Amino acid sequence: MAIDPTARIHSSAIVEDGAQIGPGCVIGPFSVIGPKVRLGAGVEVKSHAIVTGLTEIGEGTVIFPFANIGDIPQDLKYRGEDTRLIVGARNRIREGVTMNTGTEGGGGITRVGDDCLFMMGAHVAHDAQVGDRVIMVNNSALAGHCVIGDDVIIGGLSGIHQFVRVGRGAIIGAVTMVTNDVIPYGLVQGPRGVLDGLNLVGLKRRGVAREDISALRAAFQALAQGEGAFMDRARRIHAETDSPHVREMVEFVLADTDRSFLTPR
């Protein structure tokens, strides 16, 4: 066990032999830290939380009561192999959140970026790859192998199907089931996840230039209603655009995927 002398650990907490506790960490009452866990500087684990498995938590992250971080995958193919969960810096992991380690067949690592907010009851399944500044609202869930880009917002009670990709800056409305890939900056809503436009509010909040927003709107319209097959439209837009945001969107469409993708309605 390696515990930095500046760490504060409540007398009722259990820190198992082998755990690495960084400087300035705070471990609250009745929490449990497993033997293969590594906590970065300034991590706070509040009361009754569990951090277990081969798990790394980045500096400044706060884990709230009753969260279960780093337990084994909810996958019947898992046979006890050593797999990992890597969580970045300055995340807020609220009450009852669950995050599982990876599986051998899925690459072995579940990864979460920096500065994310996981609200009460959110779930990150095995082998998911989550970017920076992602917000998962209460009781939303990622299935295994999902890839979530930076600055994505997933509404409350929404679910993302396994292997689905959600592109950077997209927003998923509340109570939505997403079974197909979502383009960068897309707006998805409705019970069965319809691509209903662009996340214009998010683009403006992030300071994207007006000309790039206009280019994205034109590209989206061309994808939705242009001439020819959908993939042909995407290739034509890619060849003609000067906007890096539009190029990012159509390259996402043209990339290989394990799922089909939502098309504009």
Rosetta blueprint (number, residue, H / E / L):
1 M L
2 A E
3 I E
4 D L
5 P L
6 T L
7 A L
8 R E
9 I E
10 H L
11 S L
12 S L
13 A L
14 I E
15 V E
16 E L
17 D L
18 G L
19 A L
20 Q E
21 I E
22 G L
23 P L
24 G L
25 C L
26 V E
27 I E
28 G L
29 P L
30 F L
31 S L
32 V E
33 I E
34 G L
35 P L
36 K L
37 V L
38 R E
39 L E
40 G L
41 A L
42 G L
43 V L
44 E E
45 V E
46 K L
47 S L
48 H L
49 A L
50 I E
51 V E
52 T L
53 G L
54 L E
55 T E
56 E E
57 I E
58 G L
59 E L
60 G L
61 T L
62 V E
63 I E
64 F L
65 P L
66 F L
67 A L
68 N E
69 I E
70 G E
71 D E
72 I L
73 P L
74 Q L
75 D L
76 L L
77 K L
78 Y L
79 R L
80 G L
81 E L
82 D L
83 T L
84 R E
85 L E
86 I E
87 V E
88 G L
89 A L
90 R L
91 N L
92 R E
93 I E
94 R L
95 E L
96 G L
97 V L
98 T E
99 M E
100 N E
101 T L
102 G L
103 T L
104 E H
105 G H
106 G H
107 G L
108 G L
109 I E
110 T E
111 R E
112 V E
113 G L
114 D L
115 D L
116 C L
117 L E
118 F E
119 M L
120 M L
121 G L
122 A L
123 H E
124 V E
125 A L
126 H L
127 D L
128 A L
129 Q E
130 V E
131 G L
132 D L
133 R L
134 V L
135 I E
136 M E
137 V L
138 N L
139 N L
140 S L
141 A E
142 L E
143 A L
144 G L
145 H L
146 C L
147 V E
148 I E
149 G L
150 D L
151 D L
152 V L
153 I E
154 I E
155 G L
156 G L
157 L L
158 S L
159 G E
160 I E
161 H L
162 Q L
163 F L
164 V L
165 R E
166 V E
167 G L
168 R L
169 G L
170 A L
171 I E
172 I E
173 G L
174 A L
175 V L
176 T L
177 M E
178 V E
179 T L
180 N L
181 D E
182 V E
183 I L
184 P L
185 Y L
186 G E
187 L E
188 V E
189 Q E
190 G L
191 P L
192 R L
193 G L
194 V E
195 L E
196 D E
197 G E
198 L E
199 N L
200 L H
201 V H
202 G H
203 L H
204 K H
205 R H
206 R L
207 G L
208 V L
209 A L
210 R H
211 E H
212 D H
213 I H
214 S H
215 A H
216 L H
217 R H
218 A H
219 A H
220 F H
221 Q H
222 A H
223 L H
224 A H
225 Q H
226 G L
227 E L
228 G L
229 A L
230 F H
231 M H
232 D H
233 R H
234 A H
235 R H
236 R H
237 I H
238 H H
239 A H
240 E H
241 T L
242 D L
243 S L
244 P H
245 H H
246 V H
247 R H
248 E H
249 M H
250 V H
251 E H
252 F H
253 V H
254 L H
255 A L
256 D L
257 T L
258 D L
259 R L
260 S L
261 F E
262 L L
263 T L
264 P E
265 R L
